Amino acid sequence: MDVNLAFTLIITAIIVIIVLPRLKVNIAIAIITGAMFLLVTLGANWGAVLGDLLQWSFWRIIVIVFLSLLIVALMEKTGYLNMMVDAVKKIAPSLGSSLVSISAFIGLLPMPGGAYVSAKLVDPLTKEMNLNPVESTSLNYWFRHLWEYAWPLYTGVIVAAEIFGVSISDFVMHMSFLPLIAITSGFLFIYLPIMKRKNIRIKNNKKEGAFKDLIFASWPVILVMELTLLGVPWVEKGRIVLMKIDLFYSLLITDTLLIAIIMSQKKWNDVKYSLRFALKPTFLGVTFAALFMKIAVLETNSMHYTYTFFNMYGIPSFVVIIILPYLAGLMTGVTVAYVAATFPLLLPYMGDPVNFAAVALAYASGYSGHLTSPVHLCLVLSSEHFKANLYKVIIRVLPSVIFVLGTTLIIYFFA
């Protein structure tokens, strides 16, 4: 297919996904429509598409979303959510700092749709501060996504390190400045403008026992982190080692323990409520649609057409490093999708040995698309929770996105 035509069709698919929700079309249907448009117009091996849909790796993510939503509902019914919020409010100097601290804490967990988990946690605080839906969603959404640039639990970090042929520890060390920039930009462009008008100072904090209450109430989150990041003792070749547990099983173990606690109290209706909540078609439907879009992008070689298009017109390397990952992040809303789809194409631009400034620019660019994508699961679910207009939230966080990307670009030129 002609490269110019293919690139036009790719841009059209993006427009379809953006426009349809404005016409009151369900976001999941809009995403699937955009994906089908790519598959039909660019041509795809439908057998391969079907094979991708039947892979356990596809449905595993959907199940992980279900398990992560189930934790939220179960923690609500056990009273842990309210206890956690109360403890943080006692420790933090203001309600605003409590809100972003909770969101950032949940961001350490690499669970799909994690911003919805933190949205449930901070909901009482947003109401107490009388934040509007866009303000509530923007604060929670941004500060939930501080760590994915460099946190080694995230799949995108692991895959990127592998593609560029560097150790995970080296990758994390060189990318660690990005979360610091994200914290700064979120504070300057989102937190300060809102909190100048809405923040509430907490007077006479009773911190005695607050940390203990916080740890106790947070044990489900801490357990998932401990199992996934540190692992459990295991005997291997006569010596004790720590075996890390896959996130799927970490969530499953934690959910099982929470259900056991509720059932020991014979609160069967609470378990039924939690299961119904986690099985809501809205949440799981969007997850399916986002993953289907990822399949469409990869199976139609959309990134190859885009790469070829830029090369044809002699676009400077730094522009290619920005645009390719950004478009992939925007189209899929999935970090590992822009990493896997575009980073191999960017290897010629990365130098030998690897220029980590170029790597950082590519990662920050893709993540900028990820954060501004209307198919980003966290954005869709948290906007749905707070009843916020999804596109108004994107506009609200856009200055922070530009600040992170612009700062990284400056570092790229001077490095």
C-alpha positions, 0 to 999 in steps of 0.5 A: 500500500502507498505509504502516504495513503496508509499514514492518512488512514492511520490518522483517520483512525485516531480521529474516529476514536476521538470524535465518536465519544463526542457524538455520545458513542460509548468509548469502547465501541469507538475504540473498536470501530477505530481498530476495525477501520485500521484492520479493514483499510490497511489489511490484516491477516485475520487468522493472526488477529483471531490467534491474538484474541485467543491468547491467554496473554490477551485475556490475562490483562482483562482478568487482572483488571477484574481482580484489581477492581475486586480489591477495591470493592472488597477493601470498601466492604471491609472498611479498609478504604475509609480507615486508610483515608482517615489515617492519611488525613491525620498524617498529611498537613492538608487534604490536598497533600493527602489526596495526591499522596494516596494516588501516588502510593497506588501508582507503585502498583502496576495494575491496569486501570489503577487510577480507578483504584486510587479514585475510589480511595480519594473520593471522600477527600475530593468531596470534602474539598468540593472539587469539581469532576475535572479537578478531581480526575486530573489530580488523581490521574496525574499523580497516579502516573508518576512512577511508570517512567522508571519503576521496575515493576512496570512491563514497559520498563522491562521491555524497553531495557531489553530492546535497547540491550541495557540492564534494568538497573541501568535503565532505571538509574538513567530514567529516574529523573523523569518521575522527578520532572513529573512531580514538579510539573504536576505540582506547578500546573495541576496541584497549585492552581487548584489548591490555591482555591480549594485546599483545606489545611488540617489543624491539630493532627492527631498522628499518634497511631495514624501510621499504624492504622495506615499500615494495617488498612493498606495491607492488601496493597502492601501485600500485592507490592511485596509479592510482586516486587520482593517475592517469597522465600523459596528453596532453590539448589539448597539455598533460600532465594526470593521468588517474585510472584506474577501480578496476576497471582499476587492479586488473586492471593490478596482477593482470596484473603479479603473474601475469606475475611468477609465470609468469616463474618458471614457477609455474603451480600458484600461478596456478591456486591464486590463481584458484581462491581468488578464485573461491570461491562463498562470497565471490562468492555473498555479493557477489551477494546483497548487491547483489541486496538493494540492488536490492530496497530501491531497486525496492520504494521501501522508503525512501519508505515508511519516510520517510512512516511517520516523517512520519505520526507527527511524528518529530523531524528529528534522529531521521529523519536518524539512522533513515533512513540507519541502516536503509538501511545495515543492510539493504544493507550498502553505503555508496553504497546508503544514500547514494543511497537516503536522502540525497535524502529528507533534503534538506529537513532539511539547510538552505540553505546546507547544514548540514554538521553534519546531513550528518555526522549522516546519514553517520555514521548510515548508516555505523553501520548499514553497520558493524553490518549482517549483509550487510556484505561486509567483515564476512561475509568477514573473519568467515569468514576468522577463523571468528568468529561474525558477531553476536558481532563486531557486539556487540564493535564496537557500543560504538565505533559508538555512540561515533561516532554519539553524538559526532556527534549532540552536535556536531549539537546544538551546531553 
